[in-house]
């Protein structure tokens, strides 16, 4: 679904957390403003999600000059009991195999 066609009132199969995580996997130095535009949420919501992902150990954030760089903990397991046997790497590979192949090699 193209960004311009997306209607936030429609539901999707993935959460905003997984969308933000995918954006970080695709570009570890992406700006929050860019993530907000792609995910169709506010920058404040992106900040909250990144803080939650960091606190839970799914990502680490380092400063590089004035910019942030994010590293994903690919071996962390998903949180819900139904998918708890799966890792972040497996989820991201399902969503974007080319990106995760590039990152993990």
N, C-alpha and C positions, 0 to 999 in steps of 0.2 A: 504494500500500500504506500503510495507516494506521500511525502510529508504534507503537501498542499491539499491532498484529498482526505487526510485523516480528520475525523470528527471525534474529539475527545469524549463526546457523549456515548460513543460506541464502546462496547467492551472488547477486550483482546484476551488471548490465552496466556499472555505473560504479564508479569507485574512490572511496575516502573523500576523496581530494584534490578530486575534482570535486564531491562532495557539499558539502564545506566551502566551496569556491569559490562554489557556487550559493547557499548560505546568506549569504555575504558580499555577493553581488550583490543578494539580496533585501532585506538590511538591513545597510548598511555599518558600523553601530554595534552590531551584535549582540554579545552576551557569549559567551565561550567555553562557559560552562555551557549556554546555549541551543543552541549549535551541537552540543555533545556529545549533548544529548537528542534533537535532530532526526536526527542522523547515526547515533545508537546506538553511539557510541564514548566513550572516557573523555576528560575535559578535558585530560589529559596528551597524549593522541593528537592532540587538536585543536591544542594548543600546538606540537607537533612539526610538524604539517602546515602550520600558519600560518608557522612559521619556515622551512620548506622552500620554500613558495610565495614568501615574502619574499626569501629568498636567491637564488632563481632569477629574480626580477624580475617575477613574475606579479602581486604585490600590493605596495602600500606601506602602512605603518602609521604613523599619527600619533596623538599623545596629545591628547585634548580633555578637560581636567580630569583626572578619575580614569579616564576611559574611553578605549578605543581606537577609532579610526575607520579603516576600510580602504578603499583605492582600488584597483580592479582595472585592470591594464594590458590593456585589451581587444584590443590589436593584437598581443600576444605569440602566437606560434604554439605549437600543441600539441607535445609532446616526442617521441612515438613516431614512427618513420619512416612508418608507415602513415597517420597523420593529420597529419603535419607541415605539410601545405599549408593546414590549417584554423587559424583564430584562436580565441582564448578567446571573443571576441564571438560567433562563429558557434556554438560549443558551447553557450554560455549561452542564446543565442537559440533554439536547438533545444529546450533543456530547459525554458525559461520565457520565451516571447516577450514577455509583458506586462512582466515585470521589466526585461528588457534594453531594450525600447523606452523605458521610463520613464527609465532611467539614461542612455541615449545621446542623449536629446533635450535 
